[in-house]
């Protein structure tokens, strides 16, 4: 039986301006983002977004600045309200939640990791990591807003309770920050501060982690370390993660499912390897043209699923990169290899097919002459 999506987005539109609902007929009639702005002084933020976010997977939403990716992720916890559309969490439309129910959903089902870390400078690493549980365990005042309640908790809570402290210590150790619990954010490097942000999200024990350009402010080497840490944690925890990025290399490394936006609309979505091999639009072609395909593509994406011969140079793993296969072959294009997954034969790979895969495919399906 197919597992239901953790989050299902259907027919989502967001128009920014004084009368967004009145602009919907224009958008549905085909008015472009530029035309809507020029003619009606409204901004089309998202247009007919339909995405299924599967449980236990990393869904990466990527695009250039202004593509709508950060707007989209903020709809999932209703920090931004849609103009039209539905967002289903475990089958329940979150648009129907009351303010109290929405607050509880944000506290228990969704955590967020921010680009600029969002740590409180007057609180220690331990107190920052435990903050989600401290807020969750405090009674909310009905006459105050969510923000006012959160600020009240932070003012009166000078220490962590034993349960939240134990949980925070566990996750700080898991992200490599054991021994730094009593430090303050300004005493940490950028990468270490973001580790605190990840520990805070994990301490909340929420089903879904929203990560908005979480590693974009980091230096390249630290950024790579954080990507590796996230993938390592994901093998163990199988969280449902929505990750926003403008970097295709990062998207291809992290994504189980990749969604590419342009001007608020989805240009292409699917399994990252297949998008790289089969771009559906010239915009996607431009995105993938400079990618080191040998380093990104894996044997499973280009192998022949039928084993038709008996004589192989050696066995490969389905998750091996083409770069590693080239090294194994020594550049000999006459070689063929048997492909294994979990120790069982699942296909074969001919080096001539590997060489063809290194040449970018145009959206038409034809490979350019090289």
C-alpha positions as CSV (number, residue, x, y, z in Angstrom):
1,X,0.0,0.0,0.0
2,X,1.4,3.4,-1.0
3,X,2.1,5.7,1.9
4,X,0.2,9.0,2.0
5,X,2.1,12.2,1.6
6,X,3.1,13.9,4.9
7,X,2.2,17.2,3.3
8,X,0.1,17.7,0.2
9,X,-0.1,21.1,-1.5
10,X,-2.8,21.6,-4.1
11,X,-3.6,24.6,-6.3
12,X,-1.7,27.0,-4.2
13,X,-1.6,30.7,-5.3
14,X,-0.2,33.7,-3.4
15,X,-0.7,37.2,-4.7
16,X,0.7,40.1,-2.7
17,X,-1.2,43.4,-2.8
18,X,-4.2,45.2,-1.5
19,X,-6.9,43.1,-3.3
20,X,-5.3,39.7,-4.1
21,X,-8.6,37.8,-4.4
22,X,-9.7,40.3,-7.1
23,X,-6.6,39.5,-9.1
24,X,-7.2,35.8,-9.3
25,X,-9.3,36.0,-12.5
26,X,-6.5,37.8,-14.3
27,X,-4.0,35.2,-13.2
28,X,-6.2,32.3,-14.1
29,X,-6.7,33.9,-17.5
30,X,-3.0,33.8,-18.1
31,X,-1.7,37.1,-17.0
32,X,2.0,36.9,-16.2
33,X,3.9,38.1,-13.1
34,X,5.3,41.1,-15.0
35,X,1.9,42.1,-16.4
36,X,0.2,41.8,-13.0
37,X,2.7,44.1,-11.5
38,X,2.7,46.6,-14.3
39,X,-1.0,46.7,-14.8
40,X,-2.4,46.2,-11.3
41,X,0.5,46.8,-8.8
42,X,0.2,43.3,-7.4
43,X,2.9,40.6,-7.1
44,X,2.3,37.0,-8.1
45,X,4.3,35.1,-5.5
46,X,3.2,31.6,-6.2
47,X,1.2,30.1,-9.1
48,X,-0.7,26.8,-9.0
49,X,1.8,24.9,-6.8
50,X,1.1,21.2,-6.5
51,X,3.6,19.1,-4.5
52,X,3.5,15.9,-2.5
53,X,6.0,15.9,0.4
54,X,6.6,12.3,1.3
55,X,7.3,11.2,4.9
56,X,10.9,10.5,5.7
57,X,12.3,12.2,2.6
58,X,14.2,15.4,1.9
59,X,12.2,17.6,-0.5
60,X,14.4,20.4,-1.8
61,X,12.8,23.5,-3.3
62,X,15.2,25.5,-5.4
63,X,15.3,28.5,-7.7
64,X,16.9,31.8,-8.1
65,X,16.2,34.9,-6.0
66,X,12.5,35.9,-6.4
67,X,11.4,32.5,-7.6
68,X,9.1,32.0,-4.6
69,X,10.9,29.3,-2.7
70,X,11.0,31.1,0.7
71,X,7.4,32.2,0.2
72,X,6.4,28.6,-0.4
73,X,8.0,27.2,2.8
74,X,6.4,29.9,4.9
75,X,3.0,28.7,3.7
76,X,3.6,25.3,5.3
77,X,3.3,26.7,8.8
78,X,1.1,29.5,7.8
79,X,3.5,32.3,8.5
80,X,2.1,33.4,5.1
81,X,-1.5,32.9,4.3
82,X,-2.3,31.7,0.7
83,X,-4.6,33.5,-1.6
84,X,-6.1,30.3,-2.9
85,X,-5.3,26.6,-2.4
86,X,-5.1,23.9,0.3
87,X,-2.3,22.5,2.4
88,X,-2.9,19.1,3.9
89,X,-0.9,17.9,6.8
90,X,-1.5,14.2,7.5
91,X,-4.7,14.6,5.5
92,X,-6.0,17.6,7.5
93,X,-6.3,21.0,5.8
94,X,-4.3,23.4,8.0
95,X,-6.3,26.3,6.7
96,X,-9.1,25.1,8.9
97,X,-7.0,25.3,12.1
98,X,-7.9,27.7,14.8
99,X,-5.3,30.0,16.2
100,X,-4.7,27.7,19.2
101,X,-4.5,24.7,16.9
102,X,-2.1,26.4,14.6
103,X,0.1,27.4,17.5
104,X,0.1,23.8,18.7
105,X,1.0,22.6,15.2
106,X,4.0,24.9,15.0
107,X,5.1,23.8,18.5
108,X,4.8,20.0,18.0
109,X,4.7,19.1,14.3
110,X,7.0,21.6,12.6
111,X,10.4,23.0,13.5
112,X,12.4,25.6,11.5
113,X,16.1,26.1,10.9
114,X,16.9,29.6,9.6
115,X,19.6,31.0,7.4
116,X,20.8,33.5,9.9
117,X,20.7,31.0,12.8
118,X,18.1,33.0,14.9
119,X,19.8,32.2,18.2
120,X,19.1,34.4,21.2
121,X,22.4,36.1,22.2
122,X,21.6,36.3,25.9
123,X,20.9,32.6,26.2
124,X,23.5,29.8,26.4
125,X,23.9,27.1,23.7
126,X,22.0,24.7,26.0
127,X,19.2,27.2,26.7
128,X,18.9,28.0,22.9
129,X,18.7,24.3,22.1
130,X,16.1,23.6,24.8
131,X,14.0,26.7,23.9
132,X,11.3,24.8,21.8
133,X,10.5,22.4,24.7
134,X,10.6,25.3,27.2
135,X,8.0,27.2,25.2
136,X,5.9,24.1,24.6
137,X,5.7,23.3,28.3
138,X,4.4,26.7,29.2
139,X,0.7,27.6,29.4
140,X,-0.3,30.2,26.8
141,X,-2.1,33.3,27.8
142,X,-5.2,33.6,25.6
143,X,-5.1,37.4,25.6
144,X,-1.6,37.5,24.1
145,X,-0.4,36.8,20.6
146,X,1.9,33.8,19.8
147,X,4.9,36.1,19.6
148,X,4.0,37.8,22.9
149,X,3.6,34.4,24.6
150,X,7.0,33.3,23.3
151,X,8.7,36.5,24.4
152,X,7.1,36.1,27.9
153,X,8.5,32.6,28.2
154,X,12.0,33.8,27.2
155,X,11.9,36.6,29.8
156,X,10.8,34.4,32.7
157,X,12.7,31.3,31.8
158,X,16.3,31.7,33.1
159,X,17.0,28.0,33.1
160,X,16.0,24.8,31.5
161,X,13.8,22.2,33.1
162,X,15.5,18.8,33.7
163,X,13.6,17.0,30.9
164,X,14.2,19.7,28.2
165,X,17.8,20.1,29.4
166,X,18.5,16.3,29.0
167,X,16.9,16.3,25.5
168,X,18.9,19.4,24.5
169,X,22.2,17.9,25.8
170,X,21.5,14.7,23.8
171,X,21.0,16.5,20.5
172,X,23.9,19.0,21.1
173,X,26.2,16.0,21.5
174,X,24.7,14.4,18.4
175,X,25.6,17.4,16.3
176,X,29.1,17.6,17.7
177,X,28.7,20.3,20.4
178,X,29.2,18.4,23.6
179,X,31.2,20.6,25.9
180,X,29.9,23.8,24.5
181,X,26.6,23.9,26.4
182,X,27.5,26.8,28.6
183,X,28.9,29.0,25.8
184,X,27.0,31.9,24.2
185,X,26.3,32.2,20.5
186,X,29.0,35.0,20.0
187,X,31.6,32.5,21.2
188,X,30.9,30.1,18.4
189,X,31.7,30.0,14.7
190,X,29.0,30.3,12.1
191,X,29.0,26.5,11.5
192,X,28.7,25.8,15.2
193,X,25.9,28.3,15.6
194,X,24.0,26.5,12.8
195,X,24.6,23.2,14.6
196,X,22.8,24.7,17.6
197,X,19.9,25.6,15.3
198,X,19.7,22.0,14.0
199,X,19.9,20.7,17.6
200,X,17.1,23.0,18.6
201,X,14.9,21.7,15.8
202,X,15.7,18.1,16.7
203,X,15.1,18.8,20.4
204,X,11.5,19.8,19.5
205,X,11.0,16.2,18.2
206,X,8.7,17.5,15.5
207,X,7.8,15.4,12.5
208,X,8.8,18.0,9.9
209,X,11.9,20.2,9.7
210,X,11.7,23.3,7.5
211,X,15.1,24.6,6.5
212,X,15.2,27.9,4.7
213,X,18.6,28.5,3.1
214,X,19.9,26.9,6.3
215,X,23.5,26.6,5.0
216,X,23.7,29.6,2.6
217,X,25.5,31.9,5.1
218,X,28.3,29.4,5.7
219,X,31.7,29.2,4.1
220,X,32.0,26.4,1.4
221,X,33.9,23.9,3.5
222,X,31.7,24.4,6.6
223,X,28.6,24.2,4.3
224,X,29.8,20.8,3.0
225,X,30.3,19.6,6.5
226,X,26.7,20.7,7.4
227,X,25.3,18.9,4.4
228,X,27.1,15.7,5.4
229,X,25.8,16.1,9.0
230,X,22.2,16.5,7.7
231,X,22.5,13.4,5.5
232,X,24.1,11.4,8.4
233,X,21.3,12.4,10.7
234,X,18.6,11.6,8.1
235,X,19.8,8.0,7.7
236,X,19.1,7.5,11.4
237,X,16.1,9.7,12.0
238,X,14.1,9.7,8.7
239,X,12.6,13.1,9.3
240,X,10.4,14.8,6.7
241,X,12.5,17.7,5.6
242,X,11.7,20.6,3.3
243,X,15.0,22.3,2.4
244,X,15.2,25.6,0.5
245,X,18.3,26.5,-1.6
246,X,19.4,28.4,-4.6
247,X,22.4,26.1,-5.1
248,X,21.9,23.2,-7.5
249,X,24.9,21.3,-6.3
250,X,23.4,21.4,-2.8
251,X,20.0,20.4,-4.1
252,X,21.3,17.4,-6.0
253,X,23.3,16.2,-3.0
254,X,20.4,16.4,-0.5
255,X,17.2,15.9,-2.4
256,X,15.1,12.8,-2.6
257,X,12.5,14.9,-4.4
258,X,13.5,18.2,-6.2
259,X,11.1,21.0,-7.0
260,X,12.5,23.8,-9.2
261,X,10.7,27.1,-9.3
262,X,10.8,30.1,-11.6
263,X,8.6,33.2,-11.2
264,X,6.5,31.5,-8.6
265,X,5.6,28.5,-10.7
266,X,7.0,24.9,-10.8
267,X,9.1,24.3,-13.9
268,X,10.0,20.7,-13.2
269,X,9.9,18.4,-10.2
270,X,11.0,14.8,-9.6
271,X,13.9,12.6,-8.7
272,X,17.0,14.7,-9.0
273,X,19.0,12.3,-11.1
274,X,16.2,12.1,-13.6
275,X,15.9,15.8,-13.8
276,X,19.6,16.1,-14.5
277,X,19.3,13.4,-17.3
278,X,16.1,14.7,-18.7
279,X,15.6,18.5,-18.4
280,X,12.1,19.4,-19.3
281,X,12.7,23.1,-20.1
282,X,15.4,25.4,-21.4
283,X,15.5,27.0,-18.0
284,X,16.4,23.6,-16.5
285,X,19.0,23.0,-19.2
286,X,20.7,26.2,-18.2
287,X,20.6,25.2,-14.5
288,X,22.2,21.8,-15.1
289,X,24.7,22.7,-17.9
290,X,27.6,23.4,-15.7
291,X,27.1,20.5,-13.2
292,X,30.0,18.0,-12.9
293,X,27.8,15.1,-14.0
294,X,30.4,12.4,-13.3
295,X,30.5,13.5,-9.6
296,X,26.7,13.7,-9.3
297,X,25.2,10.9,-11.4
298,X,25.0,7.4,-9.9
299,X,25.2,4.1,-11.6
300,X,21.5,3.3,-10.8
301,X,20.4,6.2,-13.0
302,X,22.0,5.1,-16.2
303,X,22.4,1.3,-15.9
304,X,20.5,-1.3,-18.0
305,X,18.0,-3.0,-15.7
306,X,18.3,-6.2,-17.7
307,X,21.4,-8.4,-17.4
308,X,22.1,-9.7,-20.9
309,X,25.7,-11.0,-20.5
310,X,27.8,-13.1,-18.2
311,X,31.3,-11.7,-18.6
312,X,31.9,-8.5,-16.5
313,X,35.1,-6.7,-15.5
314,X,33.8,-6.5,-11.9
315,X,30.8,-5.6,-9.7
316,X,29.7,-2.1,-8.9
317,X,27.2,-0.8,-6.4
318,X,24.1,1.0,-7.7
319,X,25.0,4.1,-5.6
320,X,28.5,4.4,-7.0
321,X,29.1,7.7,-8.8
322,X,30.2,7.7,-12.4
323,X,33.4,9.4,-11.3
324,X,34.3,6.4,-9.3
325,X,33.5,4.1,-12.2
326,X,35.8,6.1,-14.5
327,X,38.6,5.7,-12.0
328,X,38.0,1.9,-11.8
329,X,37.9,1.5,-15.5
330,X,41.0,3.5,-16.2
331,X,39.2,5.1,-19.0
332,X,38.7,1.8,-20.9
333,X,35.3,2.2,-22.7
334,X,35.3,-1.5,-23.7
335,X,34.5,-2.6,-20.1
336,X,31.1,-3.7,-18.8
337,X,30.1,-4.1,-15.2
338,X,27.5,-6.0,-13.2
339,X,25.5,-3.7,-10.8
340,X,24.5,-4.8,-7.3
341,X,22.1,-3.4,-4.8
342,X,22.2,-4.7,-1.2
343,X,24.5,-7.5,-2.6
344,X,22.0,-8.6,-5.3
345,X,22.4,-8.2,-9.1
346,X,20.0,-5.5,-10.4
347,X,21.5,-4.6,-13.8
348,X,24.6,-3.9,-15.9
349,X,26.5,-0.9,-17.0
350,X,28.4,-0.5,-20.3
351,X,31.1,2.2,-20.3
352,X,29.9,3.5,-23.6
353,X,26.6,4.3,-22.0
354,X,28.4,6.0,-19.2
355,X,30.3,8.2,-21.6
356,X,27.0,9.2,-23.3
357,X,25.5,10.2,-19.9
358,X,28.3,12.7,-19.4
359,X,27.0,14.8,-22.2
360,X,24.1,17.1,-21.2
361,X,20.8,16.2,-22.7
362,X,18.7,19.0,-24.2
363,X,15.0,19.4,-23.3
364,X,14.1,18.0,-26.7
365,X,15.7,14.7,-25.7
366,X,18.6,15.2,-28.2
367,X,22.2,15.4,-27.1
368,X,24.1,18.4,-28.5
369,X,26.9,17.7,-30.9
370,X,30.3,17.8,-29.1
